[in-house]
């Protein structure tokens, strides 16, 4: 079974909100500048949502680790 495009996008966004929050906090810790921190977090989120979405869609075409469907069903 494969995920829909909408599900892959929702997963990408929710994951990146968490990850980009971490990036924003790390940049703020080192720079002390909230504008730079928020900019880095926003850029990080946009770029990585797109990359994660492409990654998810490619993996839907790779059978590795998936159980095989039965040859027939009754």
N, CA, C and O atoms as a Maestro MAE file, in Angstrom:
{
 s_m_m2io_version
 :::
 2.0.0
}

f_m_ct {
 s_m_title
 :::
 protein
 m_atom[296] {
  # First column is atom index #
  i_m_mmod_type
  r_m_x_coord
  r_m_y_coord
  r_m_z_coord
  i_m_residue_number
  s_m_chain_name
  s_m_pdb_residue_name
  s_m_pdb_atom_name
  i_m_atomic_number
  :::
  1 25 0.857 -1.183 0.000 1 A "UNK " " N  " 7
  2 3 0.000 0.000 0.000 1 A "UNK " " CA " 6
  3 2 0.899 1.242 0.000 1 A "UNK " " C  " 6
  4 15 1.888 1.292 0.731 1 A "UNK " " O  " 8
  5 25 0.566 2.215 -0.797 2 A "UNK " " N  " 7
  6 3 1.353 3.442 -0.869 2 A "UNK " " CA " 6
  7 2 0.578 4.598 -0.246 2 A "UNK " " C  " 6
  8 15 -0.652 4.596 -0.201 2 A "UNK " " O  " 8
  9 25 1.318 5.562 0.222 3 A "UNK " " N  " 7
  10 3 0.706 6.768 0.774 3 A "UNK " " CA " 6
  11 2 0.230 7.668 -0.365 3 A "UNK " " C  " 6
  12 15 0.803 7.667 -1.455 3 A "UNK " " O  " 8
  13 25 -0.812 8.426 -0.098 4 A "UNK " " N  " 7
  14 3 -1.275 9.409 -1.079 4 A "UNK " " CA " 6
  15 2 -0.321 10.601 -1.084 4 A "UNK " " C  " 6
  16 15 0.461 10.785 -0.152 4 A "UNK " " O  " 8
  17 25 -0.394 11.405 -2.138 5 A "UNK " " N  " 7
  18 3 0.416 12.627 -2.197 5 A "UNK " " CA " 6
  19 2 0.109 13.531 -1.011 5 A "UNK " " C  " 6
  20 15 1.019 14.114 -0.421 5 A "UNK " " O  " 8
  21 25 -1.176 13.653 -0.657 6 A "UNK " " N  " 7
  22 3 -1.573 14.523 0.459 6 A "UNK " " CA " 6
  23 2 -0.972 14.033 1.773 6 A "UNK " " C  " 6
  24 15 -0.515 14.841 2.581 6 A "UNK " " O  " 8
  25 25 -0.968 12.708 1.996 7 A "UNK " " N  " 7
  26 3 -0.397 12.165 3.232 7 A "UNK " " CA " 6
  27 2 1.112 12.409 3.278 7 A "UNK " " C  " 6
  28 15 1.647 12.803 4.314 7 A "UNK " " O  " 8
  29 25 1.793 12.176 2.163 8 A "UNK " " N  " 7
  30 3 3.240 12.429 2.121 8 A "UNK " " CA " 6
  31 2 3.549 13.890 2.407 8 A "UNK " " C  " 6
  32 15 4.500 14.192 3.128 8 A "UNK " " O  " 8
  33 25 2.760 14.792 1.854 9 A "UNK " " N  " 7
  34 3 2.973 16.221 2.090 9 A "UNK " " CA " 6
  35 2 2.699 16.582 3.551 9 A "UNK " " C  " 6
  36 15 3.456 17.350 4.145 9 A "UNK " " O  " 8
  37 25 1.634 16.042 4.135 10 A "UNK " " N  " 7
  38 3 1.317 16.309 5.546 10 A "UNK " " CA " 6
  39 2 2.426 15.794 6.456 10 A "UNK " " C  " 6
  40 15 2.795 16.467 7.418 10 A "UNK " " O  " 8
  41 25 2.958 14.618 6.168 11 A "UNK " " N  " 7
  42 3 4.062 14.077 6.955 11 A "UNK " " CA " 6
  43 2 5.301 14.953 6.832 11 A "UNK " " C  " 6
  44 15 5.989 15.210 7.820 11 A "UNK " " O  " 8
  45 25 5.582 15.411 5.611 12 A "UNK " " N  " 7
  46 3 6.750 16.263 5.386 12 A "UNK " " CA " 6
  47 2 6.632 17.561 6.178 12 A "UNK " " C  " 6
  48 15 7.592 17.990 6.818 12 A "UNK " " O  " 8
  49 25 5.469 18.177 6.134 13 A "UNK " " N  " 7
  50 3 5.275 19.454 6.824 13 A "UNK " " CA " 6
  51 2 5.362 19.293 8.332 13 A "UNK " " C  " 6
  52 15 6.038 20.080 8.994 13 A "UNK " " O  " 8
  53 25 4.693 18.289 8.890 14 A "UNK " " N  " 7
  54 3 4.714 18.112 10.349 14 A "UNK " " CA " 6
  55 2 6.124 17.800 10.842 14 A "UNK " " C  " 6
  56 15 6.537 18.296 11.890 14 A "UNK " " O  " 8
  57 25 6.861 16.986 10.098 15 A "UNK " " N  " 7
  58 3 8.230 16.656 10.474 15 A "UNK " " CA " 6
  59 2 9.127 17.884 10.415 15 A "UNK " " C  " 6
  60 15 9.967 18.091 11.291 15 A "UNK " " O  " 8
  61 25 8.948 18.694 9.385 16 A "UNK " " N  " 7
  62 3 9.804 19.858 9.226 16 A "UNK " " CA " 6
  63 2 9.495 20.959 10.210 16 A "UNK " " C  " 6
  64 15 10.403 21.693 10.599 16 A "UNK " " O  " 8
  65 25 8.256 21.107 10.630 17 A "UNK " " N  " 7
  66 3 7.955 22.104 11.665 17 A "UNK " " CA " 6
  67 2 8.801 21.793 12.898 17 A "UNK " " C  " 6
  68 15 9.408 22.687 13.488 17 A "UNK " " O  " 8
  69 25 8.835 20.532 13.274 18 A "UNK " " N  " 7
  70 3 9.643 20.130 14.427 18 A "UNK " " CA " 6
  71 2 11.134 20.353 14.164 18 A "UNK " " C  " 6
  72 15 11.833 20.936 14.993 18 A "UNK " " O  " 8
  73 25 11.618 19.888 13.013 19 A "UNK " " N  " 7
  74 3 13.043 20.027 12.702 19 A "UNK " " CA " 6
  75 2 13.481 21.468 12.535 19 A "UNK " " C  " 6
  76 15 14.561 21.847 12.988 19 A "UNK " " O  " 8
  77 25 12.654 22.271 11.889 20 A "UNK " " N  " 7
  78 3 13.024 23.667 11.658 20 A "UNK " " CA " 6
  79 2 12.964 24.499 12.930 20 A "UNK " " C  " 6
  80 15 13.674 25.497 13.057 20 A "UNK " " O  " 8
  81 25 12.121 24.093 13.868 21 A "UNK " " N  " 7
  82 3 12.131 24.744 15.184 21 A "UNK " " CA " 6
  83 2 13.477 24.527 15.854 21 A "UNK " " C  " 6
  84 15 14.034 25.439 16.465 21 A "UNK " " O  " 8
  85 25 13.993 23.314 15.734 22 A "UNK " " N  " 7
  86 3 15.325 23.020 16.273 22 A "UNK " " CA " 6
  87 2 16.402 23.851 15.596 22 A "UNK " " C  " 6
  88 15 17.289 24.386 16.262 22 A "UNK " " O  " 8
  89 25 16.328 23.961 14.281 23 A "UNK " " N  " 7
  90 3 17.299 24.779 13.536 23 A "UNK " " CA " 6
  91 2 17.244 26.233 13.983 23 A "UNK " " C  " 6
  92 15 18.277 26.867 14.198 23 A "UNK " " O  " 8
  93 25 16.019 26.758 14.120 24 A "UNK " " N  " 7
  94 3 15.845 28.151 14.547 24 A "UNK " " CA " 6
  95 2 16.484 28.381 15.912 24 A "UNK " " C  " 6
  96 15 17.173 29.380 16.120 24 A "UNK " " O  " 8
  97 25 16.255 27.454 16.839 25 A "UNK " " N  " 7
  98 3 16.815 27.598 18.192 25 A "UNK " " CA " 6
  99 2 18.337 27.519 18.194 25 A "UNK " " C  " 6
  100 15 18.995 28.269 18.915 25 A "UNK " " O  " 8
  101 25 18.898 26.620 17.395 26 A "UNK " " N  " 7
  102 3 20.365 26.500 17.326 26 A "UNK " " CA " 6
  103 2 20.980 27.763 16.729 26 A "UNK " " C  " 6
  104 15 21.975 28.274 17.242 26 A "UNK " " O  " 8
  105 25 20.385 28.269 15.640 27 A "UNK " " N  " 7
  106 3 20.912 29.494 15.023 27 A "UNK " " CA " 6
  107 2 20.794 30.666 15.990 27 A "UNK " " C  " 6
  108 15 21.703 31.493 16.066 27 A "UNK " " O  " 8
  109 25 19.689 30.751 16.730 28 A "UNK " " N  " 7
  110 3 19.528 31.829 17.699 28 A "UNK " " CA " 6
  111 2 20.576 31.716 18.816 28 A "UNK " " C  " 6
  112 15 21.128 32.722 19.263 28 A "UNK " " O  " 8
  113 25 20.840 30.496 19.255 29 A "UNK " " N  " 7
  114 3 21.838 30.282 20.307 29 A "UNK " " CA " 6
  115 2 23.199 30.822 19.871 29 A "UNK " " C  " 6
  116 15 23.892 31.476 20.651 29 A "UNK " " O  " 8
  117 25 23.575 30.547 18.629 30 A "UNK " " N  " 7
  118 3 24.890 30.983 18.155 30 A "UNK " " CA " 6
  119 2 24.932 32.427 17.675 30 A "UNK " " C  " 6
  120 15 25.965 33.085 17.796 30 A "UNK " " O  " 8
  121 25 23.820 32.933 17.130 31 A "UNK " " N  " 7
  122 3 23.853 34.286 16.571 31 A "UNK " " CA " 6
  123 2 23.283 35.336 17.516 31 A "UNK " " C  " 6
  124 15 23.712 36.490 17.496 31 A "UNK " " O  " 8
  125 25 22.321 34.944 18.339 32 A "UNK " " N  " 7
  126 3 21.646 35.906 19.207 32 A "UNK " " CA " 6
  127 2 20.727 36.842 18.435 32 A "UNK " " C  " 6
  128 15 20.212 37.805 19.004 32 A "UNK " " O  " 8
  129 25 20.512 36.575 17.146 33 A "UNK " " N  " 7
  130 3 19.721 37.441 16.285 33 A "UNK " " CA " 6
  131 2 18.454 36.697 15.866 33 A "UNK " " C  " 6
  132 15 18.518 35.702 15.144 33 A "UNK " " O  " 8
  133 25 17.302 37.191 16.329 34 A "UNK " " N  " 7
  134 3 16.038 36.512 16.050 34 A "UNK " " CA " 6
  135 2 15.676 36.560 14.567 34 A "UNK " " C  " 6
  136 15 15.124 35.592 14.045 34 A "UNK " " O  " 8
  137 25 15.971 37.657 13.881 35 A "UNK " " N  " 7
  138 3 15.651 37.770 12.453 35 A "UNK " " CA " 6
  139 2 16.409 36.727 11.644 35 A "UNK " " C  " 6
  140 15 15.825 36.045 10.802 35 A "UNK " " O  " 8
  141 25 17.694 36.605 11.894 36 A "UNK " " N  " 7
  142 3 18.505 35.596 11.202 36 A "UNK " " CA " 6
  143 2 18.008 34.198 11.558 36 A "UNK " " C  " 6
  144 15 17.924 33.333 10.687 36 A "UNK " " O  " 8
  145 25 17.684 33.973 12.806 37 A "UNK " " N  " 7
  146 3 17.224 32.662 13.255 37 A "UNK " " CA " 6
  147 2 15.929 32.257 12.576 37 A "UNK " " C  " 6
  148 15 15.809 31.132 12.090 37 A "UNK " " O  " 8
  149 25 14.956 33.162 12.537 38 A "UNK " " N  " 7
  150 3 13.672 32.857 11.905 38 A "UNK " " CA " 6
  151 2 13.830 32.678 10.395 38 A "UNK " " C  " 6
  152 15 13.168 31.832 9.795 38 A "UNK " " O  " 8
  153 25 14.699 33.469 9.790 39 A "UNK " " N  " 7
  154 3 14.955 33.324 8.350 39 A "UNK " " CA " 6
  155 2 15.581 31.967 8.046 39 A "UNK " " C  " 6
  156 15 15.180 31.288 7.101 39 A "UNK " " O  " 8
  157 25 16.551 31.583 8.840 40 A "UNK " " N  " 7
  158 3 17.198 30.278 8.641 40 A "UNK " " CA " 6
  159 2 16.195 29.154 8.848 40 A "UNK " " C  " 6
  160 15 16.198 28.183 8.092 40 A "UNK " " O  " 8
  161 25 15.336 29.264 9.855 41 A "UNK " " N  " 7
  162 3 14.319 28.250 10.115 41 A "UNK " " CA " 6
  163 2 13.317 28.141 8.984 41 A "UNK " " C  " 6
  164 15 12.927 27.036 8.606 41 A "UNK " " O  " 8
  165 25 12.891 29.275 8.437 42 A "UNK " " N  " 7
  166 3 11.921 29.274 7.339 42 A "UNK " " CA " 6
  167 2 12.533 28.672 6.070 42 A "UNK " " C  " 6
  168 15 11.902 27.854 5.401 42 A "UNK " " O  " 8
  169 25 13.757 29.078 5.745 43 A "UNK " " N  " 7
  170 3 14.435 28.535 4.570 43 A "UNK " " CA " 6
  171 2 14.660 27.029 4.728 43 A "UNK " " C  " 6
  172 15 14.464 26.262 3.786 43 A "UNK " " O  " 8
  173 25 15.067 26.621 5.911 44 A "UNK " " N  " 7
  174 3 15.274 25.211 6.218 44 A "UNK " " CA " 6
  175 2 13.977 24.426 5.997 44 A "UNK " " C  " 6
  176 15 13.998 23.342 5.414 44 A "UNK " " O  " 8
  177 25 12.864 24.967 6.455 45 A "UNK " " N  " 7
  178 3 11.585 24.272 6.335 45 A "UNK " " CA " 6
  179 2 11.162 24.128 4.875 45 A "UNK " " C  " 6
  180 15 10.787 23.036 4.449 45 A "UNK " " O  " 8
  181 25 11.216 25.200 4.115 46 A "UNK " " N  " 7
  182 3 10.788 25.150 2.719 46 A "UNK " " CA " 6
  183 2 11.629 24.174 1.903 46 A "UNK " " C  " 6
  184 15 11.088 23.362 1.153 46 A "UNK " " O  " 8
  185 25 12.919 24.248 2.045 47 A "UNK " " N  " 7
  186 3 13.807 23.384 1.292 47 A "UNK " " CA " 6
  187 2 13.611 21.922 1.673 47 A "UNK " " C  " 6
  188 15 13.523 21.058 0.801 47 A "UNK " " O  " 8
  189 25 13.543 21.647 2.954 48 A "UNK " " N  " 7
  190 3 13.492 20.258 3.387 48 A "UNK " " CA " 6
  191 2 12.108 19.627 3.230 48 A "UNK " " C  " 6
  192 15 12.011 18.406 3.102 48 A "UNK " " O  " 8
  193 25 11.040 20.420 3.235 49 A "UNK " " N  " 7
  194 3 9.714 19.859 2.926 49 A "UNK " " CA " 6
  195 2 9.727 19.358 1.486 49 A "UNK " " C  " 6
  196 15 9.243 18.262 1.202 49 A "UNK " " O  " 8
  197 25 10.272 20.149 0.590 50 A "UNK " " N  " 7
  198 3 10.333 19.747 -0.815 50 A "UNK " " CA " 6
  199 2 11.195 18.497 -0.993 50 A "UNK " " C  " 6
  200 15 10.806 17.576 -1.712 50 A "UNK " " O  " 8
  201 25 12.345 18.456 -0.355 51 A "UNK " " N  " 7
  202 3 13.227 17.297 -0.466 51 A "UNK " " CA " 6
  203 2 12.592 16.044 0.140 51 A "UNK " " C  " 6
  204 15 12.705 14.957 -0.426 51 A "UNK " " O  " 8
  205 25 11.929 16.194 1.284 52 A "UNK " " N  " 7
  206 3 11.289 15.048 1.932 52 A "UNK " " CA " 6
  207 2 10.144 14.515 1.080 52 A "UNK " " C  " 6
  208 15 9.971 13.302 0.968 52 A "UNK " " O  " 8
  209 25 9.365 15.405 0.479 53 A "UNK " " N  " 7
  210 3 8.254 14.989 -0.367 53 A "UNK " " CA " 6
  211 2 8.771 14.164 -1.547 53 A "UNK " " C  " 6
  212 15 8.227 13.101 -1.845 53 A "UNK " " O  " 8
  213 25 9.812 14.646 -2.215 54 A "UNK " " N  " 7
  214 3 10.401 13.902 -3.337 54 A "UNK " " CA " 6
  215 2 10.932 12.555 -2.849 54 A "UNK " " C  " 6
  216 15 10.740 11.535 -3.512 54 A "UNK " " O  " 8
  217 25 11.594 12.547 -1.702 55 A "UNK " " N  " 7
  218 3 12.133 11.323 -1.112 55 A "UNK " " CA " 6
  219 2 11.021 10.308 -0.853 55 A "UNK " " C  " 6
  220 15 11.169 9.134 -1.195 55 A "UNK " " O  " 8
  221 25 9.917 10.741 -0.258 56 A "UNK " " N  " 7
  222 3 8.772 9.861 0.012 56 A "UNK " " CA " 6
  223 2 8.194 9.287 -1.274 56 A "UNK " " C  " 6
  224 15 7.904 8.092 -1.342 56 A "UNK " " O  " 8
  225 25 8.026 10.118 -2.287 57 A "UNK " " N  " 7
  226 3 7.440 9.655 -3.544 57 A "UNK " " CA " 6
  227 2 8.358 8.649 -4.235 57 A "UNK " " C  " 6
  228 15 7.878 7.683 -4.826 57 A "UNK " " O  " 8
  229 25 9.668 8.864 -4.167 58 A "UNK " " N  " 7
  230 3 10.601 7.904 -4.757 58 A "UNK " " CA " 6
  231 2 10.550 6.563 -4.025 58 A "UNK " " C  " 6
  232 15 10.565 5.507 -4.658 58 A "UNK " " O  " 8
  233 25 10.491 6.605 -2.701 59 A "UNK " " N  " 7
  234 3 10.449 5.373 -1.914 59 A "UNK " " CA " 6
  235 2 9.174 4.577 -2.152 59 A "UNK " " C  " 6
  236 15 9.165 3.369 -1.915 59 A "UNK " " O  " 8
  237 25 8.105 5.204 -2.609 60 A "UNK " " N  " 7
  238 3 6.890 4.451 -2.926 60 A "UNK " " CA " 6
  239 2 7.101 3.506 -4.106 60 A "UNK " " C  " 6
  240 15 6.302 2.593 -4.317 60 A "UNK " " O  " 8
  241 25 8.160 3.712 -4.871 61 A "UNK " " N  " 7
  242 3 8.463 2.859 -6.021 61 A "UNK " " CA " 6
  243 2 9.504 1.786 -5.701 61 A "UNK " " C  " 6
  244 15 9.873 0.997 -6.571 61 A "UNK " " O  " 8
  245 25 9.974 1.756 -4.460 62 A "UNK " " N  " 7
  246 3 11.001 0.799 -4.051 62 A "UNK " " CA " 6
  247 2 10.353 -0.259 -3.170 62 A "UNK " " C  " 6
  248 15 9.800 0.074 -2.122 62 A "UNK " " O  " 8
  249 25 10.409 -1.533 -3.571 63 A "UNK " " N  " 7
  250 3 9.730 -2.575 -2.808 63 A "UNK " " CA " 6
  251 2 10.478 -3.017 -1.545 63 A "UNK " " C  " 6
  252 15 9.929 -3.789 -0.759 63 A "UNK " " O  " 8
  253 25 11.691 -2.559 -1.333 64 A "UNK " " N  " 7
  254 3 12.495 -2.986 -0.189 64 A "UNK " " CA " 6
  255 2 11.726 -2.853 1.125 64 A "UNK " " C  " 6
  256 15 11.199 -1.785 1.436 64 A "UNK " " O  " 8
  257 25 11.666 -3.943 1.892 65 A "UNK " " N  " 7
  258 3 11.069 -3.923 3.220 65 A "UNK " " CA " 6
  259 2 9.559 -4.047 3.262 65 A "UNK " " C  " 6
  260 15 8.975 -4.051 4.346 65 A "UNK " " O  " 8
  261 25 8.920 -4.148 2.127 66 A "UNK " " N  " 7
  262 3 7.464 -4.300 2.092 66 A "UNK " " CA " 6
  263 2 7.112 -5.777 2.005 66 A "UNK " " C  " 6
  264 15 7.801 -6.561 1.353 66 A "UNK " " O  " 8
  265 25 6.025 -6.136 2.675 67 A "UNK " " N  " 7
  266 3 5.573 -7.510 2.536 67 A "UNK " " CA " 6
  267 2 4.903 -7.660 1.178 67 A "UNK " " C  " 6
  268 15 4.291 -6.726 0.659 67 A "UNK " " O  " 8
  269 25 5.031 -8.837 0.623 68 A "UNK " " N  " 7
  270 3 4.458 -9.083 -0.699 68 A "UNK " " CA " 6
  271 2 2.970 -9.400 -0.549 68 A "UNK " " C  " 6
  272 15 2.578 -10.111 0.376 68 A "UNK " " O  " 8
  273 25 2.139 -8.876 -1.455 69 A "UNK " " N  " 7
  274 3 0.710 -9.208 -1.406 69 A "UNK " " CA " 6
  275 2 0.505 -10.676 -1.746 69 A "UNK " " C  " 6
  276 15 1.305 -11.256 -2.479 69 A "UNK " " O  " 8
  277 25 -0.549 -11.280 -1.228 70 A "UNK " " N  " 7
  278 3 -0.782 -12.701 -1.561 70 A "UNK " " CA " 6
  279 2 -1.035 -12.867 -3.057 70 A "UNK " " C  " 6
  280 15 -1.507 -11.954 -3.733 70 A "UNK " " O  " 8
  281 25 -0.709 -14.046 -3.545 71 A "UNK " " N  " 7
  282 3 -0.896 -14.315 -4.973 71 A "UNK " " CA " 6
  283 2 -2.367 -14.308 -5.351 71 A "UNK " " C  " 6
  284 15 -2.729 -13.967 -6.477 71 A "UNK " " O  " 8
  285 25 -3.209 -14.686 -4.403 72 A "UNK " " N  " 7
  286 3 -4.653 -14.643 -4.647 72 A "UNK " " CA " 6
  287 2 -5.368 -14.509 -3.306 72 A "UNK " " C  " 6
  288 15 -4.808 -14.829 -2.258 72 A "UNK " " O  " 8
  289 25 -6.581 -14.045 -3.350 73 A "UNK " " N  " 7
  290 3 -7.393 -13.920 -2.146 73 A "UNK " " CA " 6
  291 2 -8.726 -14.613 -2.379 73 A "UNK " " C  " 6
  292 15 -9.238 -14.658 -3.498 73 A "UNK " " O  " 8
  293 25 -9.264 -15.143 -1.318 74 A "UNK " " N  " 7
  294 3 -10.569 -15.824 -1.409 74 A "UNK " " CA " 6
  295 2 -11.652 -14.913 -0.883 74 A "UNK " " C  " 6
  296 15 -12.823 -15.291 -0.870 74 A "UNK " " O  " 8
  :::
 }
 m_bond[295] {
  # First column is bond index #
  i_m_from
  i_m_to
  i_m_order
  :::
  1 1 2 1
  2 2 3 1
  3 3 4 2
  4 3 5 1
  5 5 6 1
  6 6 7 1
  7 7 8 2
  8 7 9 1
  9 9 10 1
  10 10 11 1
  11 11 12 2
  12 11 13 1
  13 13 14 1
  14 14 15 1
  15 15 16 2
  16 15 17 1
  17 17 18 1
  18 18 19 1
  19 19 20 2
  20 19 21 1
  21 21 22 1
  22 22 23 1
  23 23 24 2
  24 23 25 1
  25 25 26 1
  26 26 27 1
  27 27 28 2
  28 27 29 1
  29 29 30 1
  30 30 31 1
  31 31 32 2
  32 31 33 1
  33 33 34 1
  34 34 35 1
  35 35 36 2
  36 35 37 1
  37 37 38 1
  38 38 39 1
  39 39 40 2
  40 39 41 1
  41 41 42 1
  42 42 43 1
  43 43 44 2
  44 43 45 1
  45 45 46 1
  46 46 47 1
  47 47 48 2
  48 47 49 1
  49 49 50 1
  50 50 51 1
  51 51 52 2
  52 51 53 1
  53 53 54 1
  54 54 55 1
  55 55 56 2
  56 55 57 1
  57 57 58 1
  58 58 59 1
  59 59 60 2
  60 59 61 1
  61 61 62 1
  62 62 63 1
  63 63 64 2
  64 63 65 1
  65 65 66 1
  66 66 67 1
  67 67 68 2
  68 67 69 1
  69 69 70 1
  70 70 71 1
  71 71 72 2
  72 71 73 1
  73 73 74 1
  74 74 75 1
  75 75 76 2
  76 75 77 1
  77 77 78 1
  78 78 79 1
  79 79 80 2
  80 79 81 1
  81 81 82 1
  82 82 83 1
  83 83 84 2
  84 83 85 1
  85 85 86 1
  86 86 87 1
  87 87 88 2
  88 87 89 1
  89 89 90 1
  90 90 91 1
  91 91 92 2
  92 91 93 1
  93 93 94 1
  94 94 95 1
  95 95 96 2
  96 95 97 1
  97 97 98 1
  98 98 99 1
  99 99 100 2
  100 99 101 1
  101 101 102 1
  102 102 103 1
  103 103 104 2
  104 103 105 1
  105 105 106 1
  106 106 107 1
  107 107 108 2
  108 107 109 1
  109 109 110 1
  110 110 111 1
  111 111 112 2
  112 111 113 1
  113 113 114 1
  114 114 115 1
  115 115 116 2
  116 115 117 1
  117 117 118 1
  118 118 119 1
  119 119 120 2
  120 119 121 1
  121 121 122 1
  122 122 123 1
  123 123 124 2
  124 123 125 1
  125 125 126 1
  126 126 127 1
  127 127 128 2
  128 127 129 1
  129 129 130 1
  130 130 131 1
  131 131 132 2
  132 131 133 1
  133 133 134 1
  134 134 135 1
  135 135 136 2
  136 135 137 1
  137 137 138 1
  138 138 139 1
  139 139 140 2
  140 139 141 1
  141 141 142 1
  142 142 143 1
  143 143 144 2
  144 143 145 1
  145 145 146 1
  146 146 147 1
  147 147 148 2
  148 147 149 1
  149 149 150 1
  150 150 151 1
  151 151 152 2
  152 151 153 1
  153 153 154 1
  154 154 155 1
  155 155 156 2
  156 155 157 1
  157 157 158 1
  158 158 159 1
  159 159 160 2
  160 159 161 1
  161 161 162 1
  162 162 163 1
  163 163 164 2
  164 163 165 1
  165 165 166 1
  166 166 167 1
  167 167 168 2
  168 167 169 1
  169 169 170 1
  170 170 171 1
  171 171 172 2
  172 171 173 1
  173 173 174 1
  174 174 175 1
  175 175 176 2
  176 175 177 1
  177 177 178 1
  178 178 179 1
  179 179 180 2
  180 179 181 1
  181 181 182 1
  182 182 183 1
  183 183 184 2
  184 183 185 1
  185 185 186 1
  186 186 187 1
  187 187 188 2
  188 187 189 1
  189 189 190 1
  190 190 191 1
  191 191 192 2
  192 191 193 1
  193 193 194 1
  194 194 195 1
  195 195 196 2
  196 195 197 1
  197 197 198 1
  198 198 199 1
  199 199 200 2
  200 199 201 1
  201 201 202 1
  202 202 203 1
  203 203 204 2
  204 203 205 1
  205 205 206 1
  206 206 207 1
  207 207 208 2
  208 207 209 1
  209 209 210 1
  210 210 211 1
  211 211 212 2
  212 211 213 1
  213 213 214 1
  214 214 215 1
  215 215 216 2
  216 215 217 1
  217 217 218 1
  218 218 219 1
  219 219 220 2
  220 219 221 1
  221 221 222 1
  222 222 223 1
  223 223 224 2
  224 223 225 1
  225 225 226 1
  226 226 227 1
  227 227 228 2
  228 227 229 1
  229 229 230 1
  230 230 231 1
  231 231 232 2
  232 231 233 1
  233 233 234 1
  234 234 235 1
  235 235 236 2
  236 235 237 1
  237 237 238 1
  238 238 239 1
  239 239 240 2
  240 239 241 1
  241 241 242 1
  242 242 243 1
  243 243 244 2
  244 243 245 1
  245 245 246 1
  246 246 247 1
  247 247 248 2
  248 247 249 1
  249 249 250 1
  250 250 251 1
  251 251 252 2
  252 251 253 1
  253 253 254 1
  254 254 255 1
  255 255 256 2
  256 255 257 1
  257 257 258 1
  258 258 259 1
  259 259 260 2
  260 259 261 1
  261 261 262 1
  262 262 263 1
  263 263 264 2
  264 263 265 1
  265 265 266 1
  266 266 267 1
  267 267 268 2
  268 267 269 1
  269 269 270 1
  270 270 271 1
  271 271 272 2
  272 271 273 1
  273 273 274 1
  274 274 275 1
  275 275 276 2
  276 275 277 1
  277 277 278 1
  278 278 279 1
  279 279 280 2
  280 279 281 1
  281 281 282 1
  282 282 283 1
  283 283 284 2
  284 283 285 1
  285 285 286 1
  286 286 287 1
  287 287 288 2
  288 287 289 1
  289 289 290 1
  290 290 291 1
  291 291 292 2
  292 291 293 1
  293 293 294 1
  294 294 295 1
  295 295 296 2
  :::
 }
}
